């Protein structure tokens, strides 16, 4: 059902409006990225069951009733779910959802790009932390850069409306590739997202060694003639820049920058049905019992009440990353 015109948009106590849901489908990932899961995914002794396709459809329908119109399917690696295409079809068919995006490490992209597009996914983010095969393998644990690059071309052929590349920029690891990465998108109609390394509960030493301030990258790009672009409706947290002689665009996700949280428009749901108001919050609110109920009204009421308590900002500047153990836990 479309949202009734008398239903107020979902907002918090300081007036931020929410239109974007990041939906984790699984915590499992098959890569071992140094900044996220350097030792690989380790299955806990007891892990809650992931939301079923029907539970996902019910949850997304409730959020759509509250005015959210963009959903990003994340993980872990979301395509490790055998029913990923059923999930994508279910989400894209929910009335009111206009944009279905996904974030992937790209390991199946070359073979499945068209199928995912046909399921209703219209935007895709692909992790590419290096353009050097050996360095890519060192960062991710997999010598698959060639496959991922072929997947990018397959995504272009499949007609995705938006294709973005995500690169976590790390001092002493891949920061010397900044110019090469910028050149890669200068000649292609792609967006490149440089992401700051973020401190979590398990990577303090890594953060201290490898953090590169996002603002320093913005400064370098602006000095080279890149200009900030207007923020698009439903956009994520990136500061986006364009250049008059470039086909592509550059985005910087800099959570340590001043006022980063002021424009927050997104909520997160974990693969087991917990609502997280912030990537670096103190934990999730279990919505699964309400998702299972036949009447969606209590679920909608609960979401609205919880969102009203969202904190004005994260606490990363004080070294507090909340209850987030690692970035794979609720979709980064």
MARTORSE-462320 format. One record per residue (C-alpha): residue in one letter; z, x, y; residue number from 1. Coordinates in nm, 4 decimals, m for minus. Example, Ala and Ser with C-alpha at 12.3 -4.5 7.8 and 13.67 -1.06 7.14 Angstrom:
MARTORSE-462320
+------+----------+----------+----------+-------+
! loke !       zz !       xx !       yy ! vexlo !
+------+----------+----------+----------+-------+
!    A !   0.7800 !   1.2300 !  m0.4500 !     1 !
!    S !   0.7140 !   1.3670 !  m0.1060 !     2 !
+------+----------+----------+----------+-------+
This chain:
MARTORSE-462320
+------+----------+----------+----------+-------+
! loke !       zz !       xx !       yy ! vexlo !
+------+----------+----------+----------+-------+
!    X !   0.0000 !   0.0000 !   0.0000 !     1 !
!    X !  m0.0711 !   0.1259 !   0.3507 !     2 !
!    X !   0.2316 !   0.1833 !   0.5699 !     3 !
!    X !   0.3327 !  m0.1272 !   0.7570 !     4 !
!    X !   0.2815 !  m0.0920 !   1.1339 !     5 !
!    X !   0.6456 !  m0.1880 !   1.1965 !     6 !
!    X !   0.7788 !   0.1054 !   0.9884 !     7 !
!    X !   0.8933 !   0.3839 !   1.2177 !     8 !
!    X !   0.7495 !   0.7326 !   1.1543 !     9 !
!    X !   0.9802 !   0.9656 !   0.9663 !    10 !
!    X !   1.1716 !   1.1889 !   1.2074 !    11 !
!    X !   1.4937 !   1.3873 !   1.2316 !    12 !
!    X !   1.7786 !   1.3861 !   1.4812 !    13 !
!    X !   1.5994 !   1.6139 !   1.7282 !    14 !
!    X !   1.2743 !   1.4197 !   1.7226 !    15 !
!    X !   1.0578 !   1.6261 !   1.4891 !    16 !
!    X !   0.8131 !   1.4006 !   1.3022 !    17 !
!    X !   0.7181 !   1.4632 !   0.9415 !    18 !
!    X !   0.3710 !   1.4149 !   0.7989 !    19 !
!    X !   0.3417 !   1.6903 !   0.5387 !    20 !
!    X !   0.4994 !   1.7165 !   0.1899 !    21 !
!    X !   0.5001 !   2.0377 !  m0.0122 !    22 !
!    X !   0.5308 !   1.9222 !  m0.3727 !    23 !
!    X !   0.6211 !   2.1831 !  m0.6342 !    24 !
!    X !   0.4804 !   2.0953 !  m0.9751 !    25 !
!    X !   0.6481 !   2.3759 !  m1.1703 !    26 !
!    X !   0.8652 !   2.6830 !  m1.1187 !    27 !
!    X !   0.6660 !   2.8726 !  m1.3802 !    28 !
!    X !   0.4251 !   3.1453 !  m1.2679 !    29 !
!    X !   0.2094 !   3.3798 !  m1.4754 !    30 !
!    X !   0.1921 !   3.6510 !  m1.2045 !    31 !
!    X !   0.4636 !   3.9062 !  m1.1243 !    32 !
!    X !   0.4199 !   3.9503 !  m0.7504 !    33 !
!    X !   0.6512 !   4.2180 !  m0.6141 !    34 !
!    X !   0.7716 !   4.0036 !  m0.3226 !    35 !
!    X !   0.8459 !   3.6944 !  m0.5309 !    36 !
!    X !   0.8930 !   3.7441 !  m0.9068 !    37 !
!    X !   0.8730 !   4.1206 !  m0.9683 !    38 !
!    X !   1.0134 !   4.0839 !  m1.3203 !    39 !
!    X !   0.8042 !   3.7793 !  m1.4003 !    40 !
!    X !   0.9218 !   3.4246 !  m1.4561 !    41 !
!    X !   1.2251 !   3.4058 !  m1.6795 !    42 !
!    X !   1.2857 !   3.0666 !  m1.8335 !    43 !
!    X !   1.6476 !   2.9601 !  m1.7889 !    44 !
!    X !   1.8487 !   2.8425 !  m2.0862 !    45 !
!    X !   1.8376 !   2.4894 !  m1.9487 !    46 !
!    X !   1.5701 !   2.3834 !  m1.7038 !    47 !
!    X !   1.5346 !   2.0214 !  m1.5879 !    48 !
!    X !   1.2189 !   1.8487 !  m1.6989 !    49 !
!    X !   0.9388 !   1.8473 !  m1.4445 !    50 !
!    X !   0.8472 !   1.5200 !  m1.2804 !    51 !
!    X !   0.5928 !   1.3211 !  m1.4778 !    52 !
!    X !   0.2615 !   1.2122 !  m1.3295 !    53 !
!    X !   0.3987 !   0.8612 !  m1.2804 !    54 !
!    X !   0.7148 !   0.9902 !  m1.1114 !    55 !
!    X !   0.5016 !   1.2024 !  m0.8806 !    56 !
!    X !   0.2863 !   0.9025 !  m0.7929 !    57 !
!    X !   0.5957 !   0.6942 !  m0.7135 !    58 !
!    X !   0.7509 !   0.9696 !  m0.5004 !    59 !
!    X !   0.4323 !   1.0358 !  m0.3026 !    60 !
!    X !   0.3855 !   0.6621 !  m0.2484 !    61 !
!    X !   0.7317 !   0.6426 !  m0.0923 !    62 !
!    X !   0.6591 !   0.9344 !   0.1397 !    63 !
!    X !   0.3254 !   0.7795 !   0.2347 !    64 !
!    X !   0.5077 !   0.4595 !   0.3260 !    65 !
!    X !   0.7075 !   0.6717 !   0.5697 !    66 !
!    X !   0.3931 !   0.8068 !   0.7331 !    67 !
!    X !   0.3366 !   1.1327 !   0.5478 !    68 !
!    X !  m0.0363 !   1.1772 !   0.4902 !    69 !
!    X !  m0.0718 !   1.5374 !   0.3708 !    70 !
!    X !   0.0487 !   1.6689 !   0.0348 !    71 !
!    X !   0.0298 !   2.0292 !  m0.0836 !    72 !
!    X !   0.0583 !   2.0938 !  m0.4583 !    73 !
!    X !   0.2477 !   2.4176 !  m0.5157 !    74 !
!    X !   0.4523 !   2.5990 !  m0.7755 !    75 !
!    X !   0.5166 !   2.8534 !  m0.9218 !    76 !
!    X !   0.1538 !   2.8352 !  m1.0205 !    77 !
!    X !   0.0724 !   2.4611 !  m1.0167 !    78 !
!    X !  m0.2319 !   2.4895 !  m1.2414 !    79 !
!    X !  m0.0138 !   2.6066 !  m1.5301 !    80 !
!    X !   0.0689 !   2.2402 !  m1.5791 !    81 !
!    X !  m0.1645 !   2.1053 !  m1.8432 !    82 !
!    X !  m0.1795 !   1.7743 !  m1.6593 !    83 !
!    X !  m0.2563 !   1.9335 !  m1.3211 !    84 !
!    X !  m0.5814 !   1.7417 !  m1.2784 !    85 !
!    X !  m0.4075 !   1.4130 !  m1.3619 !    86 !
!    X !  m0.1441 !   1.4955 !  m1.0998 !    87 !
!    X !  m0.4098 !   1.5743 !  m0.8387 !    88 !
!    X !  m0.5956 !   1.2509 !  m0.9134 !    89 !
!    X !  m0.2754 !   1.0472 !  m0.8909 !    90 !
!    X !  m0.1719 !   1.2003 !  m0.5580 !    91 !
!    X !  m0.5166 !   1.1690 !  m0.4022 !    92 !
!    X !  m0.5322 !   0.8005 !  m0.4977 !    93 !
!    X !  m0.2085 !   0.7063 !  m0.3160 !    94 !
!    X !  m0.2902 !   0.4835 !  m0.0158 !    95 !
!    X !  m0.2251 !   0.6657 !   0.3085 !    96 !
!    X !  m0.2722 !   1.0180 !   0.1682 !    97 !
!    X !  m0.5672 !   1.1709 !   0.3512 !    98 !
!    X !  m0.5311 !   1.5389 !   0.2660 !    99 !
!    X !  m0.4451 !   1.6880 !  m0.0734 !   100 !
!    X !  m0.4121 !   2.0654 !  m0.0641 !   101 !
!    X !  m0.3110 !   2.3159 !  m0.3280 !   102 !
!    X !  m0.1863 !   2.6741 !  m0.3351 !   103 !
!    X !  m0.2898 !   2.8897 !  m0.6306 !   104 !
!    X !  m0.3023 !   3.2498 !  m0.7437 !   105 !
!    X !  m0.6643 !   3.1757 !  m0.8332 !   106 !
!    X !  m0.6582 !   3.2811 !  m1.1956 !   107 !
!    X !  m0.8466 !   2.9654 !  m1.3075 !   108 !
!    X !  m1.0321 !   2.8967 !  m0.9857 !   109 !
!    X !  m1.3749 !   3.0283 !  m1.0842 !   110 !
!    X !  m1.3948 !   2.7923 !  m1.3824 !   111 !
!    X !  m1.2091 !   2.4875 !  m1.2431 !   112 !
!    X !  m1.2915 !   2.4750 !  m0.8700 !   113 !
!    X !  m1.5368 !   2.1874 !  m0.9018 !   114 !
!    X !  m1.3071 !   1.9902 !  m1.1318 !   115 !
!    X !  m1.0190 !   2.0212 !  m0.8864 !   116 !
!    X !  m1.2402 !   1.9158 !  m0.5991 !   117 !
!    X !  m1.3564 !   1.6157 !  m0.8037 !   118 !
!    X !  m0.9908 !   1.5185 !  m0.8597 !   119 !
!    X !  m0.9478 !   1.4744 !  m0.4858 !   120 !
!    X !  m0.8146 !   1.8134 !  m0.3770 !   121 !
!    X !  m0.9877 !   1.8885 !  m0.0479 !   122 !
!    X !  m0.8064 !   2.1999 !   0.0760 !   123 !
!    X !  m0.7082 !   2.5137 !  m0.1103 !   124 !
!    X !  m0.5005 !   2.8246 !  m0.0375 !   125 !
!    X !  m0.5585 !   3.1297 !  m0.2577 !   126 !
!    X !  m0.3258 !   3.4283 !  m0.2765 !   127 !
!    X !  m0.5116 !   3.7554 !  m0.2096 !   128 !
!    X !  m0.2629 !   4.0266 !  m0.1184 !   129 !
!    X !  m0.5119 !   4.3127 !  m0.1394 !   130 !
!    X !  m0.8874 !   4.3694 !  m0.1489 !   131 !
!    X !  m0.8391 !   4.6865 !  m0.3535 !   132 !
!    X !  m0.8440 !   4.6137 !  m0.7300 !   133 !
!    X !  m0.5820 !   4.8730 !  m0.8244 !   134 !
!    X !  m0.3476 !   4.7686 !  m0.5460 !   135 !
!    X !  m0.3994 !   4.3987 !  m0.6271 !   136 !
!    X !  m0.2964 !   4.4752 !  m0.9858 !   137 !
!    X !   0.0071 !   4.6708 !  m0.8686 !   138 !
!    X !   0.1252 !   4.3841 !  m0.6457 !   139 !
!    X !   0.0575 !   4.0945 !  m0.8843 !   140 !
!    X !   0.0867 !   4.2545 !  m1.2275 !   141 !
!    X !  m0.2690 !   4.1466 !  m1.3096 !   142 !
!    X !  m0.6054 !   4.3232 !  m1.2729 !   143 !
!    X !  m0.7824 !   4.0039 !  m1.1690 !   144 !
!    X !  m0.9106 !   4.0607 !  m0.8171 !   145 !
!    X !  m1.2714 !   4.0205 !  m0.9297 !   146 !
!    X !  m1.1921 !   3.6855 !  m1.0910 !   147 !
!    X !  m1.0115 !   3.5656 !  m0.7800 !   148 !
!    X !  m1.2982 !   3.6673 !  m0.5506 !   149 !
!    X !  m1.5424 !   3.4824 !  m0.7778 !   150 !
!    X !  m1.3089 !   3.1859 !  m0.7549 !   151 !
!    X !  m1.3286 !   3.1912 !  m0.3754 !   152 !
!    X !  m1.7062 !   3.1670 !  m0.3970 !   153 !
!    X !  m1.6736 !   2.8848 !  m0.6509 !   154 !
!    X !  m1.4447 !   2.6992 !  m0.4110 !   155 !
!    X !  m1.7026 !   2.7355 !  m0.1347 !   156 !
!    X !  m1.9727 !   2.6032 !  m0.3693 !   157 !
!    X !  m1.7499 !   2.3101 !  m0.4699 !   158 !
!    X !  m1.7274 !   2.1908 !  m0.1102 !   159 !
!    X !  m1.3584 !   2.2252 !  m0.0276 !   160 !
!    X !  m1.3073 !   2.1227 !   0.3334 !   161 !
!    X !  m1.0629 !   2.4061 !   0.3960 !   162 !
!    X !  m1.0327 !   2.7403 !   0.2159 !   163 !
!    X !  m0.7515 !   2.9742 !   0.3171 !   164 !
!    X !  m0.6490 !   3.3106 !   0.1812 !   165 !
!    X !  m0.2792 !   3.4005 !   0.1784 !   166 !
!    X !  m0.1719 !   3.7625 !   0.2103 !   167 !
!    X !   0.1894 !   3.8752 !   0.2267 !   168 !
!    X !   0.1784 !   4.1795 !   0.4530 !   169 !
!    X !   0.4138 !   4.4558 !   0.3380 !   170 !
!    X !   0.4930 !   4.7836 !   0.5094 !   171 !
!    X !   0.3917 !   5.0784 !   0.2957 !   172 !
!    X !   0.2182 !   4.8541 !   0.0431 !   173 !
!    X !  m0.0819 !   4.6800 !   0.1994 !   174 !
!    X !  m0.0306 !   4.6888 !   0.5766 !   175 !
!    X !  m0.3002 !   4.9569 !   0.6003 !   176 !
!    X !  m0.5517 !   4.6912 !   0.4849 !   177 !
!    X !  m0.5062 !   4.4737 !   0.7917 !   178 !
!    X !  m0.8414 !   4.5758 !   0.9437 !   179 !
!    X !  m1.0292 !   4.5355 !   0.6137 !   180 !
!    X !  m0.8831 !   4.1905 !   0.5551 !   181 !
!    X !  m0.9693 !   4.0808 !   0.9077 !   182 !
!    X !  m1.3254 !   4.2074 !   0.8582 !   183 !
!    X !  m1.3495 !   4.0129 !   0.5307 !   184 !
!    X !  m1.3044 !   3.6797 !   0.7091 !   185 !
!    X !  m1.4952 !   3.7834 !   1.0207 !   186 !
!    X !  m1.8179 !   3.7408 !   0.8237 !   187 !
!    X !  m1.7101 !   3.4369 !   0.6193 !   188 !
!    X !  m1.6102 !   3.0814 !   0.7094 !   189 !
!    X !  m1.2589 !   3.1243 !   0.5736 !   190 !
!    X !  m0.9073 !   3.1318 !   0.7099 !   191 !
!    X !  m0.6805 !   3.4250 !   0.6354 !   192 !
!    X !  m0.3038 !   3.3779 !   0.6504 !   193 !
!    X !  m0.0832 !   3.6819 !   0.6966 !   194 !
!    X !   0.2680 !   3.5924 !   0.5823 !   195 !
!    X !   0.5842 !   3.7801 !   0.6731 !   196 !
!    X !   0.7978 !   3.8973 !   0.3861 !   197 !
!    X !   1.0957 !   3.6628 !   0.3798 !   198 !
!    X !   1.4444 !   3.7537 !   0.2674 !   199 !
!    X !   1.5761 !   3.5541 !  m0.0308 !   200 !
!    X !   1.8858 !   3.5892 !  m0.2437 !   201 !
!    X !   1.7261 !   3.8409 !  m0.4798 !   202 !
!    X !   1.5120 !   4.0648 !  m0.2569 !   203 !
!    X !   1.7289 !   4.2080 !   0.0230 !   204 !
!    X !   1.6409 !   4.5718 !  m0.0498 !   205 !
!    X !   1.2707 !   4.4863 !  m0.0821 !   206 !
!    X !   1.2815 !   4.3015 !   0.2495 !   207 !
!    X !   1.4458 !   4.5943 !   0.4261 !   208 !
!    X !   1.1815 !   4.8365 !   0.2971 !   209 !
!    X !   0.8689 !   4.6291 !   0.3460 !   210 !
!    X !   0.9156 !   4.3685 !   0.6191 !   211 !
!    X !   0.6431 !   4.3632 !   0.8864 !   212 !
!    X !   0.7130 !   4.1452 !   1.1892 !   213 !
!    X !   0.4506 !   3.8727 !   1.2251 !   214 !
!    X !   0.4604 !   3.9007 !   1.6030 !   215 !
!    X !   0.3440 !   4.2619 !   1.5792 !   216 !
!    X !   0.0323 !   4.1422 !   1.3930 !   217 !
!    X !  m0.0312 !   3.8747 !   1.6540 !   218 !
!    X !  m0.0060 !   4.1402 !   1.9248 !   219 !
!    X !  m0.2614 !   4.3623 !   1.7488 !   220 !
!    X !  m0.5055 !   4.0772 !   1.7010 !   221 !
!    X !  m0.4769 !   3.9587 !   2.0602 !   222 !
!    X !  m0.5376 !   4.3150 !   2.1801 !   223 !
!    X !  m0.8600 !   4.3091 !   1.9736 !   224 !
!    X !  m0.9842 !   3.9918 !   2.1431 !   225 !
!    X !  m0.8513 !   3.7213 !   1.9115 !   226 !
!    X !  m0.7306 !   3.4092 !   2.0943 !   227 !
!    X !  m0.4774 !   3.1468 !   1.9913 !   228 !
!    X !  m0.6300 !   2.8170 !   1.8829 !   229 !
!    X !  m0.4852 !   2.4688 !   1.9468 !   230 !
!    X !  m0.2572 !   2.3456 !   1.6727 !   231 !
!    X !  m0.4380 !   2.0952 !   1.4491 !   232 !
!    X !  m0.2819 !   1.7674 !   1.3372 !   233 !
!    X !  m0.0806 !   1.8139 !   1.0194 !   234 !
!    X !  m0.1099 !   2.1914 !   1.0387 !   235 !
!    X !   0.1394 !   2.4143 !   0.8667 !   236 !
!    X !   0.3522 !   2.6770 !   1.0377 !   237 !
!    X !   0.0831 !   2.9358 !   1.1099 !   238 !
!    X !  m0.0128 !   3.0534 !   1.4578 !   239 !
!    X !  m0.3928 !   3.0466 !   1.4271 !   240 !
!    X !  m0.6330 !   3.2709 !   1.6137 !   241 !
!    X !  m1.0099 !   3.2815 !   1.6507 !   242 !
!    X !  m1.2592 !   3.5332 !   1.7847 !   243 !
!    X !  m1.5924 !   3.4553 !   1.9541 !   244 !
!    X !  m1.7758 !   3.6883 !   1.7145 !   245 !
!    X !  m1.5991 !   3.5855 !   1.3932 !   246 !
!    X !  m1.6890 !   3.3078 !   1.1494 !   247 !
!    X !  m1.3382 !   3.2959 !   1.0065 !   248 !
!    X !  m0.9935 !   3.2456 !   1.1517 !   249 !
!    X !  m0.6648 !   3.4318 !   1.1223 !   250 !
!    X !  m0.3247 !   3.2698 !   1.0865 !   251 !
!    X !   0.0164 !   3.4334 !   1.1082 !   252 !
!    X !   0.3190 !   3.2770 !   0.9414 !   253 !
!    X !   0.6118 !   3.4407 !   1.1154 !   254 !
!    X !   0.9401 !   3.2689 !   1.0257 !   255 !
!    X !   1.1427 !   3.5274 !   1.2179 !   256 !
!    X !   0.9647 !   3.4509 !   1.5456 !   257 !
!    X !   1.1387 !   3.2629 !   1.8239 !   258 !
!    X !   1.1207 !   2.8816 !   1.7993 !   259 !
!    X !   0.9483 !   2.8958 !   1.4578 !   260 !
!    X !   1.1311 !   2.5815 !   1.3441 !   261 !
!    X !   1.0648 !   2.3791 !   1.6595 !   262 !
!    X !   0.7326 !   2.2441 !   1.5306 !   263 !
!    X !   0.8396 !   2.1875 !   1.1697 !   264 !
!    X !   0.6566 !   1.8869 !   1.0249 !   265 !
!    X !   0.7048 !   1.9395 !   0.6516 !   266 !
!    X !   0.9410 !   1.8512 !   0.3721 !   267 !
!    X !   0.9660 !   1.9943 !   0.0223 !   268 !
!    X !   1.0226 !   1.8416 !  m0.3181 !   269 !
!    X !   1.1055 !   2.0550 !  m0.6199 !   270 !
!    X !   0.9427 !   2.0087 !  m0.9584 !   271 !
!    X !   1.2496 !   1.8220 !  m1.0849 !   272 !
!    X !   1.2665 !   1.5732 !  m0.7966 !   273 !
!    X !   1.5022 !   1.7302 !  m0.5433 !   274 !
!    X !   1.4247 !   1.6891 !  m0.1742 !   275 !
!    X !   1.4623 !   2.0107 !   0.0258 !   276 !
!    X !   1.4713 !   1.9822 !   0.4027 !   277 !
!    X !   1.4098 !   2.3542 !   0.4495 !   278 !
!    X !   1.2842 !   2.6391 !   0.2333 !   279 !
!    X !   1.6082 !   2.8186 !   0.3219 !   280 !
!    X !   1.8484 !   2.5250 !   0.3044 !   281 !
!    X !   2.1664 !   2.4966 !   0.1026 !   282 !
!    X !   2.0183 !   2.3007 !  m0.1835 !   283 !
!    X !   1.8235 !   1.9890 !  m0.2687 !   284 !
!    X !   1.9100 !   1.6211 !  m0.2773 !   285 !
!    X !   1.8353 !   1.4640 !  m0.6149 !   286 !
!    X !   1.5952 !   1.1726 !  m0.5696 !   287 !
!    X !   1.4930 !   1.1372 !  m0.9323 !   288 !
!    X !   1.7140 !   0.8375 !  m1.0172 !   289 !
!    X !   1.5691 !   0.6482 !  m0.7205 !   290 !
!    X !   1.2145 !   0.7554 !  m0.8079 !   291 !
!    X !   1.2632 !   0.5981 !  m1.1511 !   292 !
!    X !   1.3708 !   0.2622 !  m1.0089 !   293 !
!    X !   1.1228 !  m0.0259 !  m0.9927 !   294 !
!    X !   1.2129 !  m0.1090 !  m0.6331 !   295 !
!    X !   1.0963 !   0.1683 !  m0.3940 !   296 !
!    X !   1.3068 !   0.0425 !  m0.1019 !   297 !
!    X !   1.6255 !   0.2412 !  m0.1888 !   298 !
!    X !   1.4195 !   0.5582 !  m0.2283 !   299 !
!    X !   1.2556 !   0.5094 !   0.1107 !   300 !
!    X !   1.5928 !   0.4368 !   0.2720 !   301 !
!    X !   1.7461 !   0.7464 !   0.1148 !   302 !
!    X !   1.4620 !   0.9738 !   0.2286 !   303 !
!    X !   1.4919 !   0.8486 !   0.5851 !   304 !
!    X !   1.8684 !   0.8980 !   0.5904 !   305 !
!    X !   1.8537 !   1.2488 !   0.4459 !   306 !
!    X !   1.5772 !   1.3660 !   0.6784 !   307 !
!    X !   1.7890 !   1.2581 !   0.9728 !   308 !
!    X !   2.0352 !   1.5345 !   0.8789 !   309 !
!    X !   1.7817 !   1.8200 !   0.8840 !   310 !
!    X !   1.9203 !   2.1260 !   1.0631 !   311 !
!    X !   1.7497 !   2.2373 !   1.3858 !   312 !
!    X !   1.6539 !   2.5768 !   1.2380 !   313 !
!    X !   1.6895 !   2.8101 !   0.9413 !   314 !
!    X !   1.9509 !   3.0863 !   0.9401 !   315 !
!    X !   1.7358 !   3.3823 !   0.8420 !   316 !
!    X !   1.8242 !   3.5697 !   1.1594 !   317 !
!    X !   2.1837 !   3.5881 !   1.0395 !   318 !
!    X !   2.0787 !   3.7020 !   0.6918 !   319 !
!    X !   2.1402 !   3.3607 !   0.5352 !   320 !
!    X !   1.8566 !   3.2392 !   0.3113 !   321 !
!    X !   2.0537 !   2.9432 !   0.1800 !   322 !
!    X !   2.0328 !   2.8523 !  m0.1854 !   323 !
!    X !   1.6758 !   2.9764 !  m0.2374 !   324 !
!    X !   1.6848 !   3.2298 !  m0.5244 !   325 !
!    X !   1.3169 !   3.3295 !  m0.4920 !   326 !
!    X !   1.0009 !   3.1910 !  m0.3359 !   327 !
!    X !   0.8684 !   3.0410 !  m0.6598 !   328 !
!    X !   1.1669 !   2.8079 !  m0.6864 !   329 !
!    X !   1.0448 !   2.5364 !  m0.4464 !   330 !
!    X !   0.6910 !   2.6342 !  m0.3649 !   331 !
!    X !   0.7383 !   2.8970 !  m0.0945 !   332 !
+------+----------+----------+----------+-------+
